[in-house]
């Protein structure tokens, strides 16, 4: 009788514990729509601040010939590649949400 209880406990309890924690792991890994909206707002704010910094650096560089910030000297295409990839992901996400 004890052997049967041990086998049942092992056969039922172990998978239940495993599936329980798999479910917890999957739900904890996702972000909510409010989190996504906040991230998008923060991204837009960072993008605007980056554009403002570029403008200020261009103005200072035009007034002072010795001023050479790394942001203006380096290749801007390579610098902004990650931002473009993120913008593409956001655009795809919006298209999926409309469907």
Secondary structure, DSSP 4 states (H G I P E B T S, - for coil): -HHHHHHHHHHHHHHHHHHHHHHHHHHHT---HHHHHHHHHHHHHHHHHHHHHHHHHHHHHHH-TT---HHHHS-HHHHTHHHHHHHHHHHHHHHHHH-
